[in-house]
Amino acid sequence: MADSAPRLTTAFGNPVSDNQNSLTAGSRGPVLMQDYHLIEKMAHFNRERIPERVVHAKGYGAYGTFRLTKSLADYTRAKVLTEVGKAVPMVARFSTVGGESGSADTARDPRGFALKFYTDEGNWDLVGNNTPIFFVRDAIKFSDFIRTQKRDPRTHLKPHWRRWDFWSLSPEAIHQVMFLYSDRGTPKSARFMNGYGSHTFSFWNERGERHWVKFHFHTKQGIENFSAADADEIAGKDPDYSSADLHGAIERGEFPKWRVSVQLMPELDADTYPINPFDLTKVWPHADYPLIEIGEMELNRNPENYFAEIEQSAFEPSNVVPGIGFSPDKMLQNRILSYADAHRYRLGVNYHQIPVNQARNAQVQTYHRDGAMRTDGNHGAQVDYEPNSFGGPVQDPSFQEPPLRLKGDAARYGWPGDDADLYGQPREFWTKVLDDGGRKRLVENVVTSMGDSPRHIQERMIAHWYKVHQDFGRGVAAGLGIEPAKAAAE
């Protein structure tokens, strides 16, 4: 053994004498079962790949800090949002949504924007996207939508017509679809895109008052996107381009930063506001609820090991701290349950003990016990039930969230709304957000993607585009060789 090299051992510290040759009966004989080192290597290798995420499988991330510059003490009791100037450590993971782990990270797809803040009151996770909206607003449709982004069960291919069929029958998706097929559908890297909490969350303060809140993270590097052609070319040449871009920037000391802002709505405004403030397919107009800048997020340290720190990172909207709560947003209500459940399946019931997921600045006291991969002493001799007479951890009513006002009979309610509700904000996106060049590229990208769709799906989708704006519908119809008058009448 070279003097400078550490000794190779088994997973339990036993020295390995030969890592090049299996133990056999003679030089040409069969391998012996007693070669425990070979068996350990192969058994571990067979299990090296934990199940990849059902969504957001392709990702990358980094560590950093969040620093508050404006106290929100009037709205929330959360220390992370009231202690001005304090640097709160955090980790971020960015990802595509529909692709597999080995897919290109420049693909046209929304980008996950997941943040974990290690606060003094426990971990706070904000799990959003690079868009302020989403394709569906009721979680009962989520799995169906995601399957349209995955592989066809018959051919195991990924034809685009599947998504267009779903979208043409789900007009609430129109707003997000336009985001996706605009320039912002192919961001250069996490450094050059915005992030959003997307959902409506809630703040509650020491007086028990509640406000609804939206979170915004605006890149200080400026928005930069690939053209469709460049994104496709780079996907073939360097499918990990965006991952390498963030890693390289941090290695060079070019730490990316985001301006952190919130929109705040008084609790009772939700009762009379003309749009449903808990509808994930809608934005809150800034004219009604302006952005309030509250701080800065900076990423300044790369992980030492991707698998341990990024692949095993687990973000979940259910991780909130006192002063931050939820809302009646139907999608958020489901994510509170489904994210933690997915982590237990993928990483094991004790995933909270993986270092990247641990609460770093708050003491953990639970009655959880046992389970695979328990590594922390399992709380020793402390009793595992509550209430008890032996000094176990107890509840603290001072952290009770104020009551959430609810009303209505239990039923499966549809979403009330007319064409203005479904197409009003998409129309503003076409007329006010996009310039002439952006509108032209949106039409071109949609036409290219819809090319493999059956004619009836194309016509049904074009009818939606006409309701957004006649120029939009006319442009897509012309690109697909469909008579505009026929498409508009669908």
C-alpha positions as CSV (number, residue, x, y, z in Angstrom):
1,M,0.0,0.0,0.0
2,A,1.3,3.4,-0.9
3,D,2.3,5.5,2.1
4,S,0.1,8.4,1.0
5,A,-3.0,6.4,0.3
6,P,-5.6,5.4,2.9
7,R,-6.4,1.7,3.3
8,L,-9.4,0.3,1.4
9,T,-11.9,-1.4,3.7
10,T,-15.3,-3.0,3.6
11,A,-18.3,-0.9,4.7
12,F,-17.6,-2.1,8.2
13,G,-13.9,-1.2,8.3
14,N,-12.4,-4.6,7.5
15,P,-9.2,-4.2,5.4
16,V,-9.5,-5.4,1.8
17,S,-6.5,-7.4,0.5
18,D,-7.4,-7.5,-3.2
19,N,-9.9,-5.3,-5.0
20,Q,-8.9,-6.5,-8.5
21,N,-9.5,-10.2,-8.5
22,S,-12.5,-12.3,-7.3
23,L,-12.0,-15.3,-5.0
24,T,-12.2,-18.4,-7.2
25,A,-11.5,-22.1,-7.1
26,G,-8.3,-22.1,-9.2
27,S,-7.3,-19.5,-11.7
28,R,-10.1,-20.6,-14.1
29,G,-12.5,-21.9,-11.5
30,P,-15.9,-20.5,-10.4
31,V,-16.3,-17.7,-7.9
32,L,-16.7,-18.7,-4.3
33,M,-19.7,-17.5,-2.3
34,Q,-17.4,-16.7,0.6
35,D,-16.0,-13.7,-1.3
36,Y,-17.8,-11.3,0.9
37,H,-16.1,-8.3,-0.6
38,L,-17.3,-9.1,-4.1
39,I,-20.8,-9.7,-2.8
40,E,-20.8,-6.4,-0.8
41,K,-19.7,-4.5,-3.9
42,M,-22.3,-5.9,-6.2
43,A,-25.1,-5.8,-3.6
44,H,-24.4,-2.1,-3.0
45,F,-24.0,-1.4,-6.7
46,N,-27.5,-2.9,-7.3
47,R,-28.9,-0.5,-4.8
48,E,-27.0,2.6,-5.6
49,R,-29.8,4.2,-7.6
50,I,-32.6,5.2,-5.3
51,P,-35.9,5.7,-7.1
52,E,-35.7,9.0,-9.0
53,R,-38.2,11.6,-8.4
54,V,-41.5,11.1,-10.2
55,V,-41.2,14.8,-11.2
56,H,-38.2,17.1,-11.0
57,A,-35.8,14.2,-11.5
58,K,-33.1,16.2,-13.4
59,G,-31.7,18.8,-11.0
60,Y,-28.8,20.6,-9.5
61,G,-28.3,22.9,-6.6
62,A,-26.1,24.9,-4.2
63,Y,-25.9,26.3,-0.7
64,G,-26.2,30.0,0.2
65,T,-27.7,32.5,2.5
66,F,-30.9,34.6,2.8
67,R,-30.6,38.0,4.4
68,L,-33.6,40.0,5.4
69,T,-33.5,43.8,4.7
70,K,-37.1,44.7,5.7
71,S,-38.9,43.4,8.7
72,L,-42.4,42.0,8.2
73,A,-43.2,42.0,11.9
74,D,-46.5,43.7,11.3
75,Y,-47.6,40.6,9.3
76,T,-45.7,37.6,10.6
77,R,-44.1,36.4,13.8
78,A,-41.5,34.2,11.8
79,K,-38.1,35.2,13.0
80,V,-36.6,34.5,9.6
81,L,-38.8,37.4,8.3
82,T,-38.5,39.8,11.2
83,E,-34.8,39.8,12.2
84,V,-33.3,42.3,9.8
85,G,-29.7,41.6,8.7
86,K,-29.3,38.1,9.9
87,A,-27.8,35.7,7.4
88,V,-29.9,32.5,7.3
89,P,-28.2,29.5,5.8
90,M,-30.1,27.7,3.0
91,V,-29.9,25.2,0.2
92,A,-31.5,25.4,-3.2
93,R,-32.3,22.8,-5.9
94,F,-33.3,23.7,-9.5
95,S,-34.8,21.2,-11.8
96,T,-36.8,20.4,-14.9
97,V,-40.2,18.8,-14.3
98,G,-41.0,16.1,-16.8
99,G,-37.7,14.7,-17.9
100,E,-35.8,11.7,-16.5
101,S,-32.6,12.1,-14.4
102,G,-30.4,11.9,-17.5
103,S,-32.4,14.2,-19.7
104,A,-31.2,17.6,-21.0
105,D,-31.6,20.4,-18.5
106,T,-32.1,22.9,-21.4
107,A,-35.3,21.2,-22.5
108,R,-38.5,23.2,-22.8
109,D,-40.0,22.6,-19.4
110,P,-40.9,24.6,-16.3
111,R,-38.1,24.7,-13.8
112,G,-38.4,23.7,-10.2
113,F,-37.2,26.4,-7.7
114,A,-37.0,24.6,-4.3
115,L,-35.5,26.4,-1.3
116,K,-34.7,25.1,2.3
117,F,-34.0,27.7,4.9
118,Y,-32.3,26.4,8.1
119,T,-34.0,28.8,10.6
120,D,-33.7,29.0,14.4
121,E,-37.3,27.8,14.5
122,G,-36.8,24.8,12.3
123,N,-36.6,24.3,8.6
124,W,-38.7,26.4,6.3
125,D,-39.1,25.0,2.7
126,L,-40.5,27.0,-0.1
127,V,-41.1,24.7,-3.1
128,G,-42.0,26.6,-6.2
129,N,-41.2,27.0,-9.9
130,N,-39.7,29.6,-12.3
131,T,-43.3,30.6,-13.2
132,P,-45.9,32.2,-10.9
133,I,-48.6,29.9,-12.1
134,F,-49.2,26.2,-13.1
135,F,-51.1,24.1,-15.6
136,V,-53.8,22.8,-13.2
137,R,-55.5,24.2,-10.1
138,D,-56.9,21.1,-8.6
139,A,-54.5,18.3,-7.5
140,I,-57.0,15.6,-8.6
141,K,-55.8,16.5,-12.2
142,F,-52.1,16.6,-11.4
143,S,-51.1,13.0,-11.9
144,D,-53.0,12.9,-15.2
145,F,-51.2,16.0,-16.4
146,I,-47.8,14.7,-15.4
147,R,-48.4,11.4,-17.3
148,T,-48.9,13.5,-20.5
149,Q,-45.3,14.7,-20.0
150,K,-44.0,11.2,-19.5
151,R,-43.6,8.2,-21.9
152,D,-46.5,6.8,-23.9
153,P,-47.3,3.3,-22.3
154,R,-47.7,1.8,-25.8
155,T,-44.6,3.1,-27.6
156,H,-42.4,4.2,-24.6
157,L,-41.8,7.4,-26.6
158,K,-42.7,11.0,-25.7
159,P,-45.0,12.4,-28.5
160,H,-46.1,15.9,-28.0
161,W,-49.7,15.2,-29.0
162,R,-50.4,13.8,-25.6
163,R,-49.9,17.1,-23.8
164,W,-51.8,19.0,-26.4
165,D,-54.7,16.6,-26.1
166,F,-54.8,17.2,-22.3
167,W,-54.3,21.0,-22.6
168,S,-57.0,21.4,-25.3
169,L,-59.5,19.8,-22.9
170,S,-58.2,21.7,-19.8
171,P,-58.4,25.4,-20.7
172,E,-57.2,26.5,-17.3
173,A,-53.7,25.4,-18.5
174,I,-53.6,28.1,-21.2
175,H,-51.8,30.7,-19.1
176,Q,-49.0,28.4,-18.1
177,V,-48.7,26.9,-21.6
178,M,-48.1,30.4,-23.0
179,F,-45.3,30.9,-20.4
180,L,-43.8,27.5,-21.3
181,Y,-43.7,28.1,-25.1
182,S,-42.5,31.7,-24.7
183,D,-38.8,32.5,-24.4
184,R,-38.9,31.8,-20.7
185,G,-39.6,28.1,-21.4
186,T,-35.9,27.6,-22.1
187,P,-33.9,29.6,-19.5
188,K,-30.1,29.5,-19.8
189,S,-29.5,28.5,-16.2
190,A,-30.9,29.0,-12.7
191,R,-28.8,32.1,-12.5
192,F,-30.8,33.8,-15.2
193,M,-34.4,33.0,-14.2
194,N,-36.8,34.2,-11.6
195,G,-38.4,31.9,-9.0
196,Y,-41.8,32.0,-7.3
197,G,-43.5,30.3,-4.4
198,S,-46.4,30.1,-6.9
199,H,-49.0,29.1,-4.3
200,T,-50.8,31.5,-2.0
201,F,-49.4,31.1,1.5
202,S,-50.4,32.9,4.7
203,F,-48.7,35.1,7.3
204,W,-50.0,35.4,10.9
205,N,-48.6,37.8,13.4
206,E,-48.4,38.0,17.2
207,R,-51.9,39.6,17.3
208,G,-53.4,36.6,15.5
209,E,-54.0,38.6,12.3
210,R,-53.7,36.9,8.9
211,H,-52.6,38.1,5.5
212,W,-52.3,36.0,2.3
213,V,-48.9,36.2,0.7
214,K,-47.1,35.4,-2.6
215,F,-43.3,35.0,-2.7
216,H,-41.1,36.3,-5.6
217,F,-37.4,35.8,-6.3
218,H,-36.1,38.1,-9.1
219,T,-32.7,37.3,-10.5
220,K,-30.2,40.1,-10.2
221,Q,-28.2,38.6,-13.1
222,G,-31.0,39.5,-15.5
223,I,-33.3,37.2,-17.5
224,E,-31.5,35.2,-20.2
225,N,-33.1,32.5,-22.3
226,F,-32.1,30.2,-25.1
227,S,-33.8,30.3,-28.4
228,A,-35.6,27.1,-29.3
229,A,-32.9,26.2,-31.8
230,D,-30.1,26.9,-29.4
231,A,-31.7,24.9,-26.6
232,D,-32.1,21.9,-28.9
233,E,-28.5,22.2,-30.1
234,I,-27.1,22.5,-26.6
235,A,-29.2,19.5,-25.5
236,G,-27.4,17.4,-28.0
237,K,-23.9,18.8,-27.3
238,D,-24.0,19.4,-23.5
239,P,-27.2,18.1,-21.8
240,D,-25.8,19.3,-18.4
241,Y,-25.1,22.9,-19.6
242,S,-27.3,24.6,-17.0
243,S,-26.0,22.5,-14.1
244,A,-22.4,23.3,-15.1
245,D,-23.2,27.0,-15.5
246,L,-24.3,27.4,-11.9
247,H,-21.5,25.2,-10.5
248,G,-18.9,27.1,-12.5
249,A,-20.1,30.5,-11.6
250,I,-19.9,29.7,-7.9
251,E,-16.5,28.1,-8.3
252,R,-15.3,31.4,-9.9
253,G,-16.7,33.4,-7.1
254,E,-19.5,34.9,-9.2
255,F,-22.2,34.3,-6.6
256,P,-25.7,34.6,-8.1
257,K,-28.2,36.7,-6.2
258,W,-32.0,37.1,-6.2
259,R,-34.1,40.0,-4.9
260,V,-36.7,38.6,-2.6
261,S,-40.2,40.3,-2.6
262,V,-43.7,39.5,-1.4
263,Q,-47.2,40.5,-2.3
264,L,-49.6,40.8,0.7
265,M,-53.4,40.6,0.7
266,P,-55.5,41.3,3.8
267,E,-57.4,38.1,4.8
268,L,-60.9,39.5,4.1
269,D,-59.9,40.8,0.6
270,A,-60.1,37.2,-0.6
271,D,-63.9,37.2,-0.1
272,T,-64.5,40.0,-2.6
273,Y,-61.5,40.0,-4.9
274,P,-62.8,39.5,-8.5
275,I,-60.4,36.5,-9.2
276,N,-59.9,33.6,-6.8
277,P,-56.7,34.4,-5.0
278,F,-56.1,30.7,-4.3
279,D,-56.2,29.7,-8.0
280,L,-52.8,28.5,-9.0
281,T,-53.4,29.3,-12.6
282,K,-53.8,33.0,-11.8
283,V,-51.4,35.8,-10.8
284,W,-52.2,38.7,-8.4
285,P,-51.9,41.9,-10.5
286,H,-49.2,44.1,-9.1
287,A,-51.3,47.2,-9.5
288,D,-53.6,45.8,-6.8
289,Y,-51.0,44.1,-4.6
290,P,-47.6,45.6,-5.3
291,L,-44.3,43.9,-4.7
292,I,-42.6,44.6,-1.4
293,E,-38.9,44.0,-1.5
294,I,-37.7,42.3,1.8
295,G,-34.3,40.8,1.2
296,E,-31.7,39.0,-0.9
297,M,-30.8,35.4,-1.6
298,E,-27.3,34.5,-2.6
299,L,-25.8,31.1,-3.6
300,N,-22.2,30.9,-2.7
301,R,-21.1,27.2,-2.0
302,N,-21.3,24.2,-4.2
303,P,-22.0,20.8,-2.7
304,E,-19.1,18.4,-2.0
305,N,-21.1,15.4,-3.1
306,Y,-24.1,15.6,-5.5
307,F,-25.9,12.4,-4.3
308,A,-25.6,13.1,-0.6
309,E,-26.5,16.8,-0.7
310,I,-28.7,17.3,-3.8
311,E,-30.1,14.0,-4.9
312,Q,-31.1,13.2,-1.3
313,S,-32.4,16.7,-0.5
314,A,-36.1,16.6,0.3
315,F,-38.2,19.8,0.1
316,E,-41.8,19.9,1.2
317,P,-44.3,22.7,1.6
318,S,-45.4,21.2,4.9
319,N,-42.2,22.6,6.5
320,V,-43.3,25.9,7.8
321,V,-42.3,27.9,10.9
322,P,-44.5,29.8,13.3
323,G,-45.9,32.9,11.5
324,I,-46.1,31.2,8.1
325,G,-49.1,29.0,7.1
326,F,-51.1,27.7,4.3
327,S,-54.2,28.8,2.3
328,P,-57.3,27.1,0.7
329,D,-55.2,26.7,-2.5
330,K,-56.3,23.2,-3.6
331,M,-53.0,22.4,-5.1
332,L,-51.1,23.5,-2.0
333,Q,-53.4,21.5,0.2
334,N,-52.5,18.3,-1.6
335,R,-48.7,19.1,-1.8
336,I,-48.6,19.4,2.0
337,L,-49.4,15.7,2.1
338,S,-47.9,14.3,-1.1
339,Y,-44.4,15.7,-0.9
340,A,-43.5,14.2,2.5
341,D,-45.2,11.0,1.4
342,A,-43.0,10.8,-1.7
343,H,-39.9,11.4,0.3
344,R,-40.7,8.5,2.7
345,Y,-41.1,6.2,-0.4
346,R,-38.0,7.4,-2.2
347,L,-35.6,8.0,0.7
348,G,-37.1,6.1,3.6
349,V,-39.1,7.0,6.7
350,N,-36.0,8.6,8.4
351,Y,-35.2,10.9,5.5
352,H,-35.2,13.8,7.9
353,Q,-31.9,12.4,9.3
354,I,-30.0,12.8,6.1
355,P,-27.7,15.8,6.8
356,V,-28.9,18.1,4.0
357,N,-32.5,17.7,5.4
358,Q,-31.7,18.0,9.1
359,A,-32.8,21.0,11.1
360,R,-29.4,22.7,11.7
361,N,-30.3,25.6,13.9
362,A,-33.3,24.2,15.9
363,Q,-33.4,21.3,18.4
364,V,-35.5,18.4,17.2
365,Q,-37.7,16.6,19.8
366,T,-40.2,14.1,18.5
367,Y,-41.7,10.7,19.4
368,H,-40.8,9.2,16.1
369,R,-38.9,5.9,16.6
370,D,-37.3,3.1,14.7
371,G,-37.6,2.5,10.9
372,A,-34.9,1.7,8.3
373,M,-31.7,3.6,8.5
374,R,-32.2,5.1,11.9
375,T,-28.8,6.7,12.7
376,D,-29.2,9.1,15.7
377,G,-29.4,6.8,18.7
378,N,-33.2,6.5,18.4
379,H,-33.7,8.9,21.4
380,G,-32.1,6.4,23.7
381,A,-34.1,5.5,26.8
382,Q,-36.6,8.3,26.5
383,V,-40.2,7.1,26.5
384,D,-41.9,6.9,23.1
385,Y,-45.4,8.0,23.9
386,E,-47.1,11.2,25.0
387,P,-48.5,12.4,27.4
388,N,-46.0,10.8,29.9
389,S,-44.7,11.3,33.4
390,F,-41.0,11.2,32.5
391,G,-40.1,14.6,31.1
392,G,-40.7,14.0,27.5
393,P,-41.3,16.9,25.1
394,V,-44.7,18.6,25.4
395,Q,-46.8,20.9,23.2
396,D,-46.6,24.7,23.4
397,P,-49.9,26.4,22.8
398,S,-48.2,29.8,22.3
399,F,-47.4,28.7,18.7
400,Q,-51.0,28.0,17.8
401,E,-52.0,29.5,14.4
402,P,-55.1,31.6,14.5
403,P,-58.3,29.9,13.2
404,L,-58.7,29.7,9.5
405,R,-62.1,31.0,8.3
406,L,-63.9,28.4,6.3
407,K,-67.4,28.1,5.0
408,G,-69.4,26.0,2.6
409,D,-70.9,22.5,2.3
410,A,-68.7,19.5,1.4
411,A,-69.0,18.8,-2.3
412,R,-66.9,18.4,-5.5
413,Y,-67.1,22.0,-6.7
414,G,-66.2,23.0,-10.3
415,W,-64.4,26.3,-10.9
416,P,-66.9,29.1,-11.6
417,G,-65.7,31.4,-14.4
418,D,-66.4,32.6,-17.9
419,D,-64.1,33.3,-20.8
420,A,-62.6,36.4,-19.2
421,D,-61.7,34.2,-16.2
422,L,-60.0,31.6,-18.3
423,Y,-58.5,33.8,-21.0
424,G,-58.2,37.3,-19.5
425,Q,-54.7,36.9,-17.9
426,P,-53.4,34.9,-20.9
427,R,-54.6,37.8,-23.1
428,E,-52.7,40.3,-21.0
429,F,-49.6,38.0,-21.3
430,W,-49.9,38.2,-25.1
431,T,-50.6,41.9,-25.3
432,K,-48.6,43.4,-22.4
433,V,-45.8,41.0,-21.4
434,L,-44.6,39.8,-24.8
435,D,-43.2,42.1,-27.5
436,D,-43.5,41.5,-31.2
437,G,-40.5,39.2,-31.3
438,G,-41.7,37.3,-28.3
439,R,-45.2,36.8,-29.8
440,K,-43.6,35.6,-33.1
441,R,-41.4,33.1,-31.3
442,L,-44.3,31.9,-29.1
443,V,-46.3,31.1,-32.2
444,E,-43.4,29.3,-33.9
445,N,-42.7,27.2,-30.8
446,V,-46.3,26.2,-30.4
447,V,-46.6,25.3,-34.1
448,T,-43.4,23.1,-33.9
449,S,-44.6,21.3,-30.8
450,M,-48.2,20.7,-32.2
451,G,-46.9,19.3,-35.4
452,D,-47.4,15.7,-34.4
453,S,-50.9,16.2,-33.0
454,P,-54.0,14.8,-34.8
455,R,-55.9,17.5,-36.7
456,H,-58.9,17.5,-34.3
457,I,-56.5,18.3,-31.4
458,Q,-54.8,21.0,-33.4
459,E,-58.2,22.6,-34.2
460,R,-59.5,22.3,-30.6
461,M,-56.3,24.0,-29.3
462,I,-56.3,26.7,-31.9
463,A,-59.9,27.6,-30.8
464,H,-58.4,28.4,-27.4
465,W,-55.7,30.5,-29.0
466,Y,-58.3,32.6,-30.8
467,K,-60.1,33.2,-27.5
468,V,-56.8,34.5,-26.1
469,H,-56.2,36.8,-29.1
470,Q,-57.2,36.6,-32.8
471,D,-53.6,37.2,-33.9
472,F,-52.4,34.3,-31.8
473,G,-55.1,31.9,-33.2
474,R,-54.5,33.1,-36.7
475,G,-50.7,32.7,-36.5
476,V,-50.9,29.1,-35.2
477,A,-53.6,28.1,-37.7
478,A,-51.5,29.4,-40.6
479,G,-48.4,27.7,-39.3
480,L,-50.2,24.3,-39.2
481,G,-51.9,24.9,-42.5
482,I,-55.4,25.0,-41.1
483,E,-58.1,27.3,-42.5
484,P,-58.4,30.1,-39.8
485,A,-62.2,30.5,-40.2
486,K,-62.7,26.8,-39.5
487,A,-60.4,26.8,-36.5
488,A,-62.0,29.9,-35.0
489,A,-65.4,28.3,-35.2
490,E,-64.4,25.2,-33.2
